[in-house]
Amino acid sequence: MALTAGTKLGPYEIVSPLGAGGMGEVYRARDTRLERTVAIKILPPHLSEDPMLRQRFEREAKAISRLTHTSACCTMLEIRMALRSSSWNA
């Protein structure tokens, strides 16, 4: 699911791709509500529809959210699960 600059996912607007790996693609995006830069990870449909892999994704998000060290590179702010038939606007 390659996203292009300007694509909107709810309040987030894609700016550019950051990378891709075994669990999906990561994009630099702009949170238009709070005017900040964020990273968004998108799982491909064949992974996001697998309950075990969604649980792995949730565990990864929870682990990141627990990072509090001053050199931690990121903060987990939100996790959303949106299947193809649903909307990010919820």
N, C-alpha and C positions, 0 to 999 in steps of 0.2 A: 504494500500500500504506500507507494511513494507520494508524499505530499509536496506541494509546491509553495513557494513564498506567497503569502496572502491568504492561504487556506485558513478558514476559521473553524475552530472546534470549541463551541460554546464561547466563553470569554477570551479564549486564547487564539492568537494569530500567528501562524507559522512564519518564521523569518528565514531559516536555512536548516539544512540537514547537518547533524553533528557526527553521526556514525551509525553503523549497523552491526548486528552480531546475531548470535544464535537465538536470542529471545526477542528480536525485533529491531526497530529503528528508533533513533533518538533525534529529536529536532530542537533547535533553539526556537523559542516562541516568545511572544509578548503577551503578558497578562494585561488585557485592556482595562480591567476593573481597577487594579492596583498599580498600574504603570510600572511593571517590573519585568525583567527578563527571567524566563523559566526554561526548564528542559522538559520535554514531553516524550515519553516512551510509548510507542505504538506496537502492540503485538500483532503479527499477521493473523488473518482469520483461522488458518489451520491450527494455530496455537491457542488463540483466545477462546476457541470453542471447546477446548479440552479442559475439563474441570480440574485435573491434577496440575496442569500447567498454569491455570489461573490462580490456583492456590500457591504455587511457587512464586508467581509474580506478586501476590499479596504478601507472602513472607518476606520477599526482597524489599518491598515497600516499607513494611513494618521494621525491618532491620535498619534501613536507612533512616527512618524517622527517629530511631533511638540514638543516633549519633549526636553527641553534644560536645565533642572535643573542639578546641579552638581551631585546629587545623582541618576539621571536617570540610569536605569540598562542597557539600550540598545539604539542603534541608528538605525533607519530604513534607509537602504542604497539602497534598490531596491525591486521592486515588479514585479513579472512575472506571467502571466497567461498562463499555458500550458495545453491544453486539451490532452487527450490520443493520439490523432492523430497528435499532433504537437511536436515540439522539443524545448528543453531548449537552444539549441545552437544559437538561433536567437539573 
